[in-house]
Amino acid sequence: MNFYSLTVKNVEQLTTKSIKVDLFIPTELISIFKWKPGQFIRFQFLIDGQKVEREYSICTATYEKYISVAIKKTKTAFISEYVQNNIKAGDKISVSPPMGTFGIPSRPNEKRTLVAFSAGSGITPLMSIVKDTLYNEKGVNFFLFYGNSNEKEVMFKEELEELQKKYSQNFFLHYFYSQQETEDKFFKGKLDGHKVDLIINQIVDWDEVDEALICGPKDMIINLANVIYSYGIPKKNIHYELYEPVEKVFHDDKIQRSTVKEVKVTFTYEGKTQTMNWINNGSSLLDALLVNGINAPYSCKGGVCGSCQCSRVQGEVILGENLVLTEEDIKNKKILTCVAQPKTNTLVIDMDN
């Protein structure tokens, strides 16, 4: 994966635990850093002599002409703490081109109703989607339900409320607080299946809903996706952004499991072609490569980041849940080694392609 040096334009404190980092895109890199609302970029840092990478969702709309990401500090997140304590305006950061498939196509000539559910820093990719959609679609009704522990932890609160004023006929914003009393008890508590039941009955005309977006903790996404699906929204119209791997999201999805015990794998990496035996004990293709001493590329190991994407030249694999590959990618024989299980006894892959 290629990385490019971008200059930090500004660093803004959003809440006590989160910052927004604006990146300047020079003219010669504009074509490389074109993004779709909902995508993310990867930062590469050198910390204590060790190279580390982390993905951050883009929170700016495409019409804003620069890229911003929001970074929230958590109790166990060493990288986010490093970034918040060390990154300042004028610094250079190694950044990957935008990637990811979370989001929805723009439909400026249609009338439609969208609902989005978010919690905490899950609002980040939705900010890009909300702003871009409201800017381009005059006939949209966009409902955003945003959960936090309390009002002080609401990221982008001022910007969201400015959008609410500007697009008062199109944008409907509702906050939920799990650890703060609210005047209306309806908005007290976490966003869960019960809250969705109430929202459907009291706020949104569900018969008008075309698509739903969800971004937040894994358990929230699984819970809400299944409830929304049970209310008649097709799976293809339920979009979610997971930050950690899951075996499946929808309860009625069937999981394919491999029965192949041993595979002869021929792989090309960094211009060199080699062969290895993959003993299938439930491990992924990536695990097999690493066990065999191959310094194969990866970051998340859970089908989220796309670092391990490569081409399948011969043979077949079973692909697990991932947020990277599109139907077109799969048709073009792209795979992710981190979620690949064997389906045939021989496999040829090109990790340079």
N, C-alpha and C positions, 0 to 999 in steps of 0.2 A: 504494500500500500504506500502511495506517495504522500508525503507531508510537505506543507508549504509554510514559510515563515510569515506570520501576520503580526501586525502591530496592535497592541491594546490601545484603543481610542479613549476609553473611559471605564472606570469601575464605580458602580453605584451600589450603596447599601439599600437593599430592599426591606429586609427585616433584621432582627438581631442575629438571625442564623443564616441569612441568605444574601448573596450579592448578584448583581448583573454585570457581565463583562461584555463591553462593546468592542468589536474587532473591525479595523479598517481594512478594506479590500482594495488593493491597488488595481489600476486599470488593466494591467496585463493578466490579472488573475480573475477578472470578473466572470469570464466564461466558465472557468473551473469551479467557482463558488456560487453558481446559480443553484438555488434550492427550491424545493417544494415545501409548502407549509406542513409541518409535522416531522420533518427530517431532523437528523442530528449530525454533529461533527465530532471528531475525536481529537483530543488534546494529547500531545506527547511531551512528557516532562523528564528531566534528569534530576533525580532526587537522591542525594548521598551516593552519587555514582551509579545509580540504578535507573534504567530507562523504564518508565511506567506510562500507561495510556489509560485514558478514561473518556467515556462518551458523554456528551452534553447536548440536550435538545435545543434547537434554535427557537427563540421566542419572538423574533422580529418577522413582520410580514414582508413579502417579496418587494412591495413598493417602497419599503424604507431604505433599500439600497445598501444596507450594512447588516452584518450578522451580530446578534447578541445571544449570549447563553446565560442562564441563571444557575447558580451553584449554591446548594444548601448544605450547611454543615450538620453532620450527624455525630452521635457519640462515638461511633466506631469507624467513621470514614476519614482515614488518614490523608487521602489525596485532597478531599474537599477542604480540609483544614489547612493543608499546605497552600492551596490556591488562594484561599481567603486571606492568609497571613502574608503572602509573598507577591501576589500579582498586583501590578500598578500600571497606570497609564504610561505609555512609552515602551513597555516591555515587549519583547518578541516572543511569540509562542508558535510552536510547530503544530499545525492544524491539518487534518485530513479534509478532502472535499466532502460535501454533504452526502449523506446516505440514509437509508431507511425507507420503509413503505407505509408508515403510519400517516393517516390523513385521508382526504376525500377529494375527488376531482372537482374543480370549480364548474358551476352551472349557472352562468350569469343570465341566461335567457329563460330560466325556469323559476317557478314558485315552489318552494319546498320548506319543510320544517325539520330542523336538526336539534337533537338533544345531546348535551355533553356532560359527563360526570367526571369530577376530578377531586383529588385530595392532595394537600401539601404541595410538594414540588412537581407533582404530576400536571400542574397547570402550565408548565413551561411550553411543551409543544402545542398545547391548546391555544395559547396566546397567539401564536403564529397563525393557526387555523382560523380562530375567531376573527382576528383583524383582517386577514385576507378575504375571508368569506363576506364579511360585512361591507368591505370596500368594493367588492366586485359584484355582489348579488343584491340587487334592489328588492327582489321578491322573497327574500329568505326570512324565516322566523327562527331565531337561534336562541335556544334555552341553555344556560350554563348553570349547573349545580356544583358548587365548590365547597368542599369540606376542609376544615382546619380545627386544631384544638381550641384556638381562641382568635379573636380579631387581630391581635398583634402579630400573629404568624401568617396572615394573609399576604402572599406575594402578589405584586402588581395591583394592589387594592386601588390605588389612585388611578392608574391607567384603565383598569376595568370599569371604574365608575365614570370616567370620562367617556369611554365607549358607550356606556349605558345612556348617558345624556345625549351624545351625538346621534346614536341610532336608537332612539327611544321607541320607535315603532317596529324595530326588528330584533333588538337584543334584550333578553330577559335574564337578569342575573340574580341568583339566589345563593346566599351563604348559609352554611351549616357549621355549628360549633359543638365539638364533643365535650369540651371542658369549660364552657362559659354559658351562663344563663342567658336566655334570649327572651325578648318580650313575647314573641309567639313561640309556644312550645313545639310547634311544628318543625322549627329549624334548630332544635336542640338534639344533639346526638350525631353519630356517624352516618355516612351515606351507606346504606345497606339495602337488602331486598325489601324490608318493611318500608323504608323511606321511599323507594321506587314505587311501591304500591300506593302510597299516599300521594306522591307526585302525580301519578297517572290519574288518580281520582279527583285531585283538587287543583292542579296547576296546568297540565298539558292535555290537550285533546289528542289522545294517543292514536286515534284513527288517522290523524294528519301527519304523524311522524314518518319521515322517510328514512333517516339514518341516525345511528347513535355512535358516539365516541366516548371512550373510557380511558383514563390514564391515572394511575395511582398505585398503591400497594397491590401486590399479587392477589391476595385474598379478596380484596375489594373488587378487582377486575373480574375474577372468576364468578363471584357472587352476583354482581350486577349483570354481567354478560348473560348468565343463565336466566335471570329473572326477566331481562329485556327480551330474550329469545322466547321465553314462555308466553309473553304478551304479543307474539306474532311478528316481531321484526326478524327478517331472515338473517342467517349467520353472515352472509356476504355483506349485509348492511350494518353490521356491528363491528366497529373498528376499535382496536385497543393497542396500547403501547406497554409492553411488559419490560421491566428492567432486570428480571431474573427468570431463569428457565422454569417451565412447567411441562409436565407430561402431556396434559391436554387442558383446554379451557372449558369446552362445553361437555356437560356430563354424559350426553348421549353419543359423543364421538367414540368410535372404535379405534383402539390402539393396535397398530400392526407390530408384530414382534418377529424378529428374525429366528429362523430355525437352522441357518447355515452355521456350521461349527468351525470351519477353517477356510480361509481365503488366500489365494496368491494375489498379492497387490503389487502392481508395477506403477511406479509414480515418477514423475519428472518434477524436480524442484531445483531452482537456481541453476538451470541449464544441465543438470545431471540426472540421468535415468537410472533408477535402482529398483530392486525387487525385495519384498519381504513377505513373511507369512503372518497373517492376521488370525490369531486364535480368538474366536468370538466367545467371550465369557460375559456378554452383556455390555462390554465397553464400546465406545464409539470408534470410528475410524481415526479420529484425531488422537484418542488415547493410545491406539495401537501404534501410530506413527511415533508418538513421544516415547512409548515403552521401547521401541526399536532404535532409540537414539537420534531420531530425526528432529531437528529444530524447526518443526512446522509452525507456521504463523497461527496465532489465535489471541484472543483477548478474554471474551466472556465465557467461552465453553458452553454456552446455552442457547445458541441460535438467535442471539440478539444483535450482535455487532457486525457480523459479516466478514471478520478478518480472515476466516479460514475458507472462504469461498474458492472453489476451483472447478475445473471442467472434468466431467466424466467422459472418457474416451471409449471405454468398452466395459461391459458388465453393468450390473444394476445394484442400487442400494435402496433401503427404506429410509425416508427422511422423516425425522421427528418434527414436533412443533417448532416453528421458527418465525421470526419477524422480518426476514431479509428477502427471501426468494419470492419472486412473483411467479405466476403461472407461465409467463413468457420465459423467465429464467429457467424454470424446470424443463420446459419444452426444449430449450437450448442446451440441456444437459449440464446445467450448473448445479452444484451440490455444496453443502456445508459439511466439512469433515466432522464437526463437533456434534452433529445430530444425525450422522449417517450410520446405519446398521447394514450388514451385508445381506444381499438377496441372491447373489450368485457366487460360485466358487472361485471365479477370477474377476479381477477388477483392475482397470487401467485408468489412472487419473493424471491430469496435468495441473500441477499446483502453480505453474508459472503463468497460466492462462486464466 
